[in-house]
Every structure is written in C-alpha cells, then in structure tokens.
Amino acid sequence: MKKTQRNAPLPAVGEGKRGEQGHIGYLLRQAGAAHRLRMERALTDLAVTLPQFSVLTMLVAYPGASGADLARLSLLTPQTMSVIVSNLERNGAVSRRPHAVHGRIQHIEVTEAGRQLLAKCRARVISVEEELLADISRGDEQIIRRWLVKVALHDNVV
C-alpha cells in the first residue's frame, strides 16, 4: 500500500473549509461540538453531564412529561433516556413513581436536591451562553434563533 504525503497542514478552525468557505452543515456541526465541549467543561465539577442537565431542564419546564416525551425533547433515544433517569435517580436528583392508571408509565419528578443542582448548573450554562453571545447584538441574536428554529423545523425531522 502506498502512503500519500500531505503537502499542506490541515486547516485550523476558522481556516479553509473549517472557516467561512466551509459547508454550512459542517460549520453547524463544528460549532455544536465546540459549544458542547464548553458546556461539559462548565458542568464537570458538578458531576453532571450535558444530557443530564438537559433532562433536568426539560423536567422542570414540562412537569409530568413521560420518559418518551423527555427523550424527544432532549433529542435522545428512549434507551439512553432510561439510563440517564436511572443515574439521576441514583444521585437523588429525580424520583419516579408509577402512574395511577397506567402501571408501566412512570412519573419522573425533580427532587429538591435536583432543583438545587439544576440552579447551580444553570448559573454555569448562563455564563457559557453569555460568552457565546458577547459579540452579537440582540437583533442578530433573534435572527440566529429564528434561523436555528427554522432549520430544526425543516421537514419536521426533530
């Protein structure tokens, strides 16, 4: 097998196809990966993963949501959601109880300890998001938000 030599080094973020010349889908993915890493770093000493933060956030925002609902809201599979909820329950952040009528359905609720943990997480997340938006005007932020929602709504894939 012949080895190929690379004459030019790979471009850094912001250069070549990793910059403004890149495909929009790649740039979205690159930005998403960078944002996820910042968020994970911000939450790491709280021993909370980004998916756990998302689940706690959705449970507080949409009380009574089922595990399947939470999976859809958090963009995760039901199997992954089950593991996340089990870990949150083991850590005392959520509790589960059987549905009064449908025995297989579990009510998942955020405990007081979970609410306190979520408040700490939110403070970190707000800081990361403020840094992300620091150089963007309110008007531009609204345009970006609308565009991101429009991208997600396209063909109802999410």
LUMDREN-347180 format. One record per residue: residue number from 1; residue in one letter; y, x, z of N, C-alpha, C in turn. Coordinates in Angstrom, 1 decimal. Layout:
BEGIN
+-----+---+--------+--------+--------+--------+--------+--------+--------+--------+--------+
:   k : r :   n_py :   n_px :   n_pz :  ca_py :  ca_px :  ca_pz :   c_py :   c_px :   c_pz :
+-----+---+--------+--------+--------+--------+--------+--------+--------+--------+--------+
: NUM : A :      Y :      X :      Z :      Y :      X :      Z :      Y :      X :      Z :
...
+-----+---+--------+--------+--------+--------+--------+--------+--------+--------+--------+
***
This chain:
BEGIN
+-----+---+--------+--------+--------+--------+--------+--------+--------+--------+--------+
:   k : r :   n_py :   n_px :   n_pz :  ca_py :  ca_px :  ca_pz :   c_py :   c_px :   c_pz :
+-----+---+--------+--------+--------+--------+--------+--------+--------+--------+--------+
:   1 : M :   -1.2 :    0.8 :    0.0 :    0.0 :    0.0 :    0.0 :    1.2 :    0.9 :    0.0 :
:   2 : K :    2.1 :    0.6 :   -0.8 :    3.4 :    1.4 :   -1.0 :    4.4 :    0.9 :    0.0 :
:   3 : K :    5.0 :    1.8 :    0.7 :    6.1 :    1.4 :    1.6 :    7.4 :    1.3 :    0.8 :
:   4 : T :    8.2 :    0.3 :    1.1 :    9.5 :    0.2 :    0.5 :   10.6 :    0.8 :    1.4 :
:   5 : Q :   11.5 :    1.4 :    0.8 :   12.6 :    2.0 :    1.5 :   13.8 :    1.1 :    1.5 :
:   6 : R :   14.5 :    1.0 :    2.6 :   15.7 :    0.2 :    2.6 :   16.8 :    1.2 :    2.6 :
:   7 : N :   17.7 :    1.0 :    1.6 :   18.8 :    1.9 :    1.5 :   19.9 :    1.5 :    2.4 :
:   8 : A :   20.1 :    0.2 :    2.5 :   21.3 :   -0.3 :    3.3 :   20.7 :   -0.8 :    4.6 :
:   9 : P :   21.4 :   -0.6 :    5.7 :   21.0 :   -1.2 :    7.0 :   21.2 :   -2.7 :    7.0 :
:  10 : L :   20.4 :   -3.3 :    7.8 :   20.6 :   -4.8 :    7.9 :   22.0 :   -5.1 :    8.5 :
:  11 : P :   22.5 :   -6.2 :    8.0 :   23.9 :   -6.5 :    8.4 :   23.9 :   -7.0 :    9.9 :
:  12 : A :   25.0 :   -6.7 :   10.5 :   25.2 :   -7.2 :   11.9 :   25.7 :   -8.7 :   11.8 :
:  13 : V :   25.6 :   -9.4 :   12.9 :   26.2 :  -10.8 :   13.0 :   27.6 :  -10.7 :   12.5 :
:  14 : G :   27.9 :  -11.6 :   11.6 :   29.3 :  -11.7 :   11.0 :   29.4 :  -11.0 :    9.7 :
:  15 : E :   28.4 :  -10.2 :    9.3 :   28.5 :   -9.4 :    8.1 :   27.5 :  -10.0 :    7.0 :
:  16 : G :   27.8 :   -9.8 :    5.8 :   26.9 :  -10.3 :    4.7 :   26.5 :  -11.7 :    4.8 :
:  17 : K :   25.2 :  -11.9 :    4.6 :   24.6 :  -13.3 :    4.7 :   24.6 :  -13.7 :    6.2 :
:  18 : R :   24.9 :  -12.9 :    7.1 :   25.0 :  -13.3 :    8.6 :   26.4 :  -13.6 :    8.9 :
:  19 : G :   27.3 :  -13.6 :    7.9 :   28.7 :  -14.0 :    8.1 :   29.0 :  -15.2 :    7.3 :
:  20 : E :   30.3 :  -15.3 :    6.9 :   30.8 :  -16.4 :    6.2 :   30.2 :  -16.6 :    4.8 :
:  21 : Q :   29.5 :  -15.6 :    4.3 :   28.8 :  -15.8 :    3.0 :   27.4 :  -16.4 :    3.1 :
:  22 : G :   27.0 :  -16.5 :    4.4 :   25.6 :  -17.0 :    4.6 :   25.4 :  -18.5 :    4.3 :
:  23 : H :   24.2 :  -18.8 :    4.2 :   23.8 :  -20.3 :    4.0 :   24.2 :  -21.0 :    5.3 :
:  24 : I :   24.7 :  -22.2 :    5.2 :   25.2 :  -22.9 :    6.4 :   24.1 :  -23.2 :    7.3 :
:  25 : G :   22.9 :  -23.5 :    6.8 :   21.8 :  -23.8 :    7.7 :   21.4 :  -22.5 :    8.6 :
:  26 : Y :   21.4 :  -21.4 :    7.9 :   21.2 :  -20.1 :    8.7 :   22.3 :  -19.9 :    9.7 :
:  27 : L :   23.5 :  -20.1 :    9.3 :   24.6 :  -19.9 :   10.3 :   24.5 :  -20.9 :   11.5 :
:  28 : L :   24.1 :  -22.1 :   11.2 :   23.9 :  -23.1 :   12.3 :   22.8 :  -22.6 :   13.3 :
:  29 : R :   21.7 :  -22.1 :   12.7 :   20.6 :  -21.6 :   13.5 :   21.0 :  -20.3 :   14.3 :
:  30 : Q :   21.7 :  -19.4 :   13.6 :   22.2 :  -18.2 :   14.3 :   23.1 :  -18.5 :   15.4 :
:  31 : A :   24.0 :  -19.5 :   15.2 :   25.0 :  -19.9 :   16.3 :   24.2 :  -20.6 :   17.4 :
:  32 : G :   23.2 :  -21.4 :   17.0 :   22.4 :  -22.1 :   18.1 :   21.7 :  -21.1 :   18.9 :
:  33 : A :   21.1 :  -20.1 :   18.3 :   20.3 :  -19.1 :   19.1 :   21.3 :  -18.3 :   20.0 :
:  34 : A :   22.4 :  -18.0 :   19.5 :   23.4 :  -17.3 :   20.4 :   23.8 :  -18.1 :   21.6 :
:  35 : H :   24.1 :  -19.4 :   21.3 :   24.5 :  -20.3 :   22.3 :   23.4 :  -20.5 :   23.4 :
:  36 : R :   22.2 :  -20.7 :   22.9 :   21.1 :  -20.9 :   23.8 :   20.9 :  -19.7 :   24.7 :
:  37 : L :   21.0 :  -18.5 :   24.1 :   20.9 :  -17.3 :   25.0 :   22.0 :  -17.2 :   26.0 :
:  38 : R :   23.2 :  -17.5 :   25.7 :   24.3 :  -17.6 :   26.7 :   24.0 :  -18.6 :   27.8 :
:  39 : M :   23.5 :  -19.8 :   27.4 :   23.2 :  -20.8 :   28.4 :   22.1 :  -20.3 :   29.3 :
:  40 : E :   21.0 :  -19.8 :   28.7 :   19.9 :  -19.3 :   29.5 :   20.3 :  -18.2 :   30.5 :
:  41 : R :   21.2 :  -17.3 :   30.1 :   21.7 :  -16.3 :   31.0 :   22.5 :  -16.9 :   32.1 :
:  42 : A :   23.3 :  -17.9 :   31.8 :   24.1 :  -18.6 :   32.8 :   23.3 :  -19.3 :   33.8 :
:  43 : L :   22.1 :  -19.8 :   33.5 :   21.3 :  -20.6 :   34.4 :   20.1 :  -19.8 :   35.0 :
:  44 : T :   19.9 :  -18.6 :   34.6 :   18.7 :  -17.8 :   35.0 :   18.6 :  -17.6 :   36.5 :
:  45 : D :   19.7 :  -17.3 :   37.2 :   19.6 :  -17.1 :   38.7 :   19.4 :  -18.4 :   39.5 :
:  46 : L :   19.6 :  -19.5 :   38.8 :   19.4 :  -20.8 :   39.4 :   17.9 :  -21.2 :   39.2 :
:  47 : A :   17.2 :  -20.4 :   38.5 :   15.8 :  -20.6 :   38.1 :   15.6 :  -22.0 :   37.4 :
:  48 : V :   16.5 :  -22.3 :   36.5 :   16.5 :  -23.5 :   35.7 :   16.5 :  -23.1 :   34.2 :
:  49 : T :   15.6 :  -23.6 :   33.5 :   15.5 :  -23.4 :   32.0 :   16.5 :  -24.3 :   31.3 :
:  50 : L :   16.8 :  -24.0 :   30.1 :   17.7 :  -24.9 :   29.4 :   17.1 :  -26.3 :   29.1 :
:  51 : P :   15.8 :  -26.4 :   28.8 :   15.2 :  -27.7 :   28.7 :   15.2 :  -28.5 :   30.0 :
:  52 : Q :   15.0 :  -27.8 :   31.1 :   15.1 :  -28.5 :   32.4 :   16.5 :  -29.0 :   32.7 :
:  53 : F :   17.5 :  -28.2 :   32.4 :   18.9 :  -28.7 :   32.5 :   19.1 :  -29.9 :   31.7 :
:  54 : S :   18.6 :  -29.9 :   30.4 :   18.8 :  -31.0 :   29.5 :   18.1 :  -32.3 :   30.1 :
:  55 : V :   16.9 :  -32.1 :   30.6 :   16.2 :  -33.3 :   31.2 :   17.0 :  -33.8 :   32.4 :
:  56 : L :   17.4 :  -33.0 :   33.3 :   18.2 :  -33.5 :   34.4 :   19.4 :  -34.2 :   34.0 :
:  57 : T :   20.1 :  -33.6 :   33.0 :   21.3 :  -34.2 :   32.5 :   21.1 :  -35.6 :   31.9 :
:  58 : M :   20.0 :  -35.7 :   31.1 :   19.7 :  -37.0 :   30.5 :   19.2 :  -38.0 :   31.5 :
:  59 : L :   18.5 :  -37.6 :   32.6 :   18.0 :  -38.5 :   33.6 :   19.2 :  -39.1 :   34.4 :
:  60 : V :   20.2 :  -38.3 :   34.6 :   21.4 :  -38.8 :   35.3 :   22.2 :  -39.7 :   34.4 :
:  61 : A :   22.3 :  -39.3 :   33.1 :   23.1 :  -40.1 :   32.2 :   22.4 :  -41.4 :   31.8 :
:  62 : Y :   21.1 :  -41.4 :   31.8 :   20.3 :  -42.6 :   31.3 :   19.2 :  -42.9 :   32.3 :
:  63 : P :   19.6 :  -43.4 :   33.5 :   18.6 :  -43.6 :   34.5 :   17.6 :  -44.7 :   34.0 :
:  64 : G :   16.4 :  -44.5 :   34.4 :   15.3 :  -45.4 :   34.0 :   14.7 :  -45.0 :   32.7 :
:  65 : A :   15.1 :  -43.9 :   32.0 :   14.5 :  -43.5 :   30.8 :   13.1 :  -43.1 :   31.0 :
:  66 : S :   12.2 :  -43.4 :   30.1 :   10.8 :  -43.0 :   30.2 :   10.7 :  -41.6 :   29.8 :
:  67 : G :    9.5 :  -41.0 :   30.0 :    9.2 :  -39.7 :   29.5 :    9.4 :  -39.6 :   28.0 :
:  68 : A :    8.9 :  -40.6 :   27.3 :    9.0 :  -40.6 :   25.9 :   10.5 :  -40.6 :   25.4 :
:  69 : D :   11.3 :  -41.5 :   26.2 :   12.7 :  -41.5 :   25.9 :   13.4 :  -40.1 :   26.1 :
:  70 : L :   13.0 :  -39.5 :   27.3 :   13.6 :  -38.2 :   27.6 :   13.2 :  -37.2 :   26.5 :
:  71 : A :   12.0 :  -37.2 :   26.0 :   11.5 :  -36.3 :   25.0 :   12.4 :  -36.4 :   23.8 :
:  72 : R :   12.7 :  -37.7 :   23.4 :   13.5 :  -37.9 :   22.2 :   14.9 :  -37.4 :   22.4 :
:  73 : L :   15.5 :  -37.8 :   23.6 :   16.9 :  -37.4 :   23.9 :   17.0 :  -35.9 :   24.0 :
:  74 : S :   16.0 :  -35.2 :   24.5 :   16.1 :  -33.8 :   24.7 :   15.5 :  -33.0 :   23.6 :
:  75 : L :   15.1 :  -33.7 :   22.5 :   14.6 :  -33.0 :   21.3 :   13.3 :  -32.2 :   21.6 :
:  76 : L :   12.4 :  -32.8 :   22.4 :   11.2 :  -32.1 :   22.8 :   10.0 :  -33.0 :   22.5 :
:  77 : T :    8.8 :  -32.4 :   22.5 :    7.6 :  -33.2 :   22.4 :    7.3 :  -33.9 :   23.7 :
:  78 : P :    6.6 :  -35.0 :   23.7 :    6.2 :  -35.7 :   24.9 :    5.3 :  -34.7 :   25.8 :
:  79 : Q :    4.5 :  -33.9 :   25.2 :    3.7 :  -33.0 :   25.9 :    4.5 :  -31.9 :   26.7 :
:  80 : T :    5.5 :  -31.4 :   26.0 :    6.5 :  -30.5 :   26.6 :    7.2 :  -31.2 :   27.7 :
:  81 : M :    7.7 :  -32.4 :   27.5 :    8.4 :  -33.1 :   28.5 :    7.6 :  -33.3 :   29.7 :
:  82 : S :    6.3 :  -33.6 :   29.6 :    5.4 :  -33.8 :   30.7 :    5.4 :  -32.5 :   31.6 :
:  83 : V :    5.3 :  -31.4 :   31.0 :    5.2 :  -30.1 :   31.7 :    6.6 :  -29.9 :   32.4 :
:  84 : I :    7.7 :  -30.1 :   31.7 :    9.0 :  -29.9 :   32.3 :    9.2 :  -30.8 :   33.5 :
:  85 : V :    8.8 :  -32.1 :   33.4 :    9.0 :  -33.0 :   34.5 :    8.1 :  -32.6 :   35.7 :
:  86 : S :    6.9 :  -32.2 :   35.4 :    6.0 :  -31.7 :   36.4 :    6.6 :  -30.5 :   37.2 :
:  87 : N :    7.2 :  -29.6 :   36.5 :    7.8 :  -28.4 :   37.1 :    9.0 :  -28.9 :   37.9 :
:  88 : L :    9.8 :  -29.8 :   37.4 :   11.0 :  -30.3 :   38.1 :   10.5 :  -31.0 :   39.4 :
:  89 : E :    9.4 :  -31.7 :   39.3 :    8.9 :  -32.5 :   40.4 :    8.4 :  -31.5 :   41.5 :
:  90 : R :    7.7 :  -30.5 :   41.0 :    7.2 :  -29.5 :   42.0 :    8.3 :  -28.7 :   42.7 :
:  91 : N :    9.4 :  -28.6 :   42.0 :   10.6 :  -27.9 :   42.6 :   11.5 :  -28.9 :   43.4 :
:  92 : G :   11.1 :  -30.1 :   43.5 :   11.8 :  -31.1 :   44.3 :   13.1 :  -31.7 :   43.6 :
:  93 : A :   13.3 :  -31.4 :   42.3 :   14.5 :  -31.9 :   41.6 :   14.3 :  -33.3 :   41.1 :
:  94 : V :   13.1 :  -33.8 :   40.9 :   12.8 :  -35.2 :   40.4 :   11.6 :  -35.7 :   41.2 :
:  95 : S :   11.6 :  -37.0 :   41.2 :   10.4 :  -37.7 :   41.8 :    9.9 :  -38.7 :   40.8 :
:  96 : R :    8.6 :  -39.0 :   40.9 :    8.0 :  -40.0 :   40.0 :    7.4 :  -41.1 :   40.8 :
:  97 : R :    7.4 :  -42.3 :   40.3 :    6.7 :  -43.4 :   40.9 :    6.2 :  -44.3 :   39.8 :
:  98 : P :    5.1 :  -45.0 :   40.0 :    4.6 :  -45.9 :   38.9 :    5.5 :  -47.1 :   38.7 :
:  99 : H :    5.5 :  -47.5 :   37.4 :    6.3 :  -48.7 :   37.0 :    5.6 :  -49.9 :   37.7 :
: 100 : A :    6.4 :  -50.9 :   38.2 :    5.9 :  -52.0 :   38.9 :    4.9 :  -52.9 :   38.1 :
: 101 : V :    5.1 :  -52.9 :   36.8 :    4.3 :  -53.8 :   35.9 :    3.3 :  -52.9 :   35.1 :
: 102 : H :    3.8 :  -51.9 :   34.5 :    3.0 :  -51.1 :   33.5 :    2.6 :  -49.8 :   34.3 :
: 103 : G :    1.4 :  -49.8 :   34.8 :    0.9 :  -48.7 :   35.6 :    0.9 :  -47.3 :   35.0 :
: 104 : R :    0.8 :  -47.2 :   33.7 :    0.8 :  -45.9 :   33.1 :    2.2 :  -45.4 :   32.9 :
: 105 : I :    3.2 :  -46.2 :   33.0 :    4.6 :  -45.8 :   32.8 :    5.0 :  -45.3 :   34.2 :
: 106 : Q :    5.7 :  -44.1 :   34.2 :    6.2 :  -43.5 :   35.4 :    7.8 :  -43.6 :   35.4 :
: 107 : H :    8.3 :  -44.0 :   36.5 :    9.8 :  -43.9 :   36.7 :   10.1 :  -42.5 :   37.1 :
: 108 : I :   11.0 :  -41.9 :   36.5 :   11.4 :  -40.5 :   36.9 :   12.8 :  -40.6 :   37.4 :
: 109 : E :   13.0 :  -40.1 :   38.6 :   14.4 :  -40.1 :   39.2 :   14.8 :  -38.8 :   39.7 :
: 110 : V :   16.1 :  -38.5 :   39.6 :   16.6 :  -37.2 :   40.1 :   16.8 :  -37.4 :   41.6 :
: 111 : T :   16.3 :  -36.4 :   42.3 :   16.4 :  -36.4 :   43.8 :   17.8 :  -35.9 :   44.2 :
: 112 : E :   18.1 :  -36.0 :   45.4 :   19.4 :  -35.4 :   45.9 :   19.4 :  -33.9 :   45.6 :
: 113 : A :   18.3 :  -33.2 :   45.9 :   18.2 :  -31.8 :   45.6 :   18.5 :  -31.5 :   44.1 :
: 114 : G :   17.9 :  -32.4 :   43.3 :   18.1 :  -32.3 :   41.8 :   19.5 :  -32.5 :   41.4 :
: 115 : R :   20.2 :  -33.4 :   42.1 :   21.6 :  -33.6 :   41.8 :   22.5 :  -32.4 :   42.2 :
: 116 : Q :   22.2 :  -31.9 :   43.3 :   22.9 :  -30.7 :   43.7 :   22.6 :  -29.5 :   42.8 :
: 117 : L :   21.4 :  -29.3 :   42.4 :   21.1 :  -28.3 :   41.4 :   21.8 :  -28.5 :   40.1 :
: 118 : L :   21.8 :  -29.8 :   39.6 :   22.5 :  -30.1 :   38.4 :   24.0 :  -29.8 :   38.5 :
: 119 : A :   24.6 :  -30.1 :   39.6 :   26.0 :  -29.8 :   39.8 :   26.3 :  -28.3 :   39.6 :
: 120 : K :   25.4 :  -27.5 :   40.2 :   25.5 :  -26.0 :   40.0 :   25.4 :  -25.6 :   38.6 :
: 121 : C :   24.4 :  -26.2 :   37.9 :   24.1 :  -25.9 :   36.5 :   25.3 :  -26.3 :   35.7 :
: 122 : R :   25.9 :  -27.5 :   35.9 :   27.0 :  -27.9 :   35.1 :   28.2 :  -27.0 :   35.2 :
: 123 : A :   28.4 :  -26.5 :   36.4 :   29.6 :  -25.5 :   36.6 :   29.4 :  -24.3 :   35.6 :
: 124 : R :   28.1 :  -23.8 :   35.6 :   27.9 :  -22.7 :   34.7 :   28.0 :  -23.1 :   33.2 :
: 125 : V :   27.5 :  -24.2 :   32.9 :   27.5 :  -24.7 :   31.5 :   28.9 :  -24.9 :   31.0 :
: 126 : I :   29.7 :  -25.5 :   31.9 :   31.1 :  -25.8 :   31.5 :   31.8 :  -24.5 :   31.2 :
: 127 : S :   31.5 :  -23.4 :   32.0 :   32.1 :  -22.1 :   31.8 :   31.7 :  -21.6 :   30.4 :
: 128 : V :   30.5 :  -21.7 :   30.1 :   30.0 :  -21.2 :   28.8 :   30.7 :  -22.0 :   27.7 :
: 129 : E :   30.8 :  -23.3 :   27.8 :   31.4 :  -24.1 :   26.8 :   32.9 :  -23.9 :   26.6 :
: 130 : E :   33.5 :  -23.6 :   27.8 :   35.0 :  -23.3 :   27.7 :   35.2 :  -22.0 :   26.9 :
: 131 : E :   34.3 :  -21.0 :   27.2 :   34.4 :  -19.7 :   26.5 :   34.1 :  -20.0 :   25.0 :
: 132 : L :   33.2 :  -20.8 :   24.7 :   32.8 :  -21.1 :   23.3 :   34.0 :  -21.7 :   22.5 :
: 133 : L :   34.7 :  -22.6 :   23.2 :   35.8 :  -23.3 :   22.6 :   37.2 :  -22.7 :   22.8 :
: 134 : A :   37.3 :  -21.5 :   23.4 :   38.5 :  -20.9 :   23.8 :   39.5 :  -20.8 :   22.7 :
: 135 : D :   39.1 :  -20.4 :   21.5 :   40.0 :  -20.2 :   20.4 :   40.1 :  -21.3 :   19.4 :
: 136 : I :   39.6 :  -22.5 :   19.8 :   39.6 :  -23.7 :   18.9 :   40.6 :  -24.7 :   19.5 :
: 137 : S :   41.4 :  -25.3 :   18.6 :   42.3 :  -26.4 :   19.0 :   41.5 :  -27.6 :   19.3 :
: 138 : R :   42.1 :  -28.5 :   20.1 :   41.5 :  -29.8 :   20.4 :   41.2 :  -30.6 :   19.1 :
: 139 : G :   42.1 :  -30.6 :   18.1 :   41.9 :  -31.3 :   16.9 :   40.7 :  -30.7 :   16.1 :
: 140 : D :   40.6 :  -29.3 :   16.1 :   39.5 :  -28.7 :   15.4 :   38.2 :  -29.0 :   16.1 :
: 141 : E :   38.2 :  -29.0 :   17.4 :   37.0 :  -29.3 :   18.2 :   36.5 :  -30.7 :   17.9 :
: 142 : Q :   37.4 :  -31.7 :   17.7 :   37.0 :  -33.0 :   17.4 :   36.4 :  -33.1 :   16.0 :
: 143 : I :   36.9 :  -32.3 :   15.1 :   36.4 :  -32.2 :   13.7 :   35.0 :  -31.6 :   13.7 :
: 144 : I :   34.8 :  -30.6 :   14.5 :   33.5 :  -29.9 :   14.6 :   32.5 :  -30.9 :   15.2 :
: 145 : R :   32.9 :  -31.6 :   16.3 :   32.0 :  -32.5 :   17.0 :   31.6 :  -33.6 :   16.0 :
: 146 : R :   32.5 :  -34.2 :   15.3 :   32.2 :  -35.2 :   14.3 :   31.2 :  -34.7 :   13.2 :
: 147 : W :   31.5 :  -33.5 :   12.7 :   30.6 :  -32.9 :   11.7 :   29.2 :  -32.7 :   12.2 :
: 148 : L :   29.1 :  -32.1 :   13.5 :   27.8 :  -31.9 :   14.0 :   27.0 :  -33.2 :   14.2 :
: 149 : V :   27.7 :  -34.2 :   14.6 :   27.0 :  -35.6 :   14.8 :   26.6 :  -36.1 :   13.4 :
: 150 : K :   27.5 :  -35.9 :   12.4 :   27.2 :  -36.3 :   11.0 :   25.9 :  -35.6 :   10.5 :
: 151 : V :   25.9 :  -34.3 :   10.8 :   24.7 :  -33.5 :   10.3 :   23.4 :  -34.1 :   11.0 :
: 152 : A :   23.5 :  -34.4 :   12.3 :   22.3 :  -34.9 :   13.0 :   21.9 :  -36.3 :   12.5 :
: 153 : L :   22.9 :  -37.1 :   12.1 :   22.6 :  -38.4 :   11.7 :   22.1 :  -38.5 :   10.3 :
: 154 : H :   22.3 :  -37.5 :    9.5 :   21.9 :  -37.5 :    8.1 :   20.4 :  -37.7 :    8.0 :
: 155 : D :   20.0 :  -38.7 :    7.3 :   18.6 :  -39.1 :    7.1 :   17.9 :  -39.5 :    8.4 :
: 156 : N :   18.6 :  -39.7 :    9.5 :   18.0 :  -40.1 :   10.8 :   16.8 :  -39.2 :   11.2 :
: 157 : V :   16.9 :  -37.9 :   11.0 :   15.8 :  -37.1 :   11.4 :   15.7 :  -36.8 :   12.8 :
: 158 : V :   16.7 :  -37.0 :   13.6 :   16.7 :  -36.7 :   15.0 :   16.6 :  -38.0 :   15.8 :
+-----+---+--------+--------+--------+--------+--------+--------+--------+--------+--------+
***
